[in-house]
Amino acid sequence: MSKVKVNLTSTITQKKETETFKKSADGELKTIGDITRLSYLEDGVIPVKMLLKENELLIKRGVDENNYSFMRFVPGEKEACRYVVEGRQMDLTSAANLLEFETQEDGSQKLRIEYDLFSGLYLIGNYTVTLIFT
């Protein structure tokens, strides 16, 4: 695994209100063949693990089995996701509109995902997440 700096930009649109968050963290990146793994601590305390395959992204974020989220993204598909807070589970569905992973001219790598998140038929919001690893 190689050490990387993770720069995350997340834009969330819910009910016509939009907010953008920016965070950075130290992480570890490992690529074997077509599989890339990334891990880092969000805000220095919340472990985040990502597994990127061709046209599929899995993200697990959380501190224990009672407080975590698991999300799966496949472009053009609806995928089951789960949020667990204080032991209470909420099942959601993601619909990925875009999943791109590319090496930039400066040698950094960029992961971009655009998706909609649903609870049943109800649209919770639209999300755009960009991670740059240097």
QUIUR-V591234 format. One record per run of one state. SS is the DSSP state (~ for helix, > for strand, _ for the rest). FROM is the first residue (numbers start at 1). LEN is the number of residues. If there is no record, write none. Layout:
# QUIUR-V591234
SS:FROM:LEN  SS:FROM:LEN
This chain:
# QUIUR-V591234
_:1:1  >:2:13  _:15:2  >:17:16  _:33:2  >:35:8  _:43:3  >:46:8  _:54:2  >:56:9  _:65:2  >:67:7  _:74:1  >:75:1  _:76:2  >:78:8  _:86:2  >:88:16  _:104:5  >:109:11  _:120:2  >:122:12  _:134:1
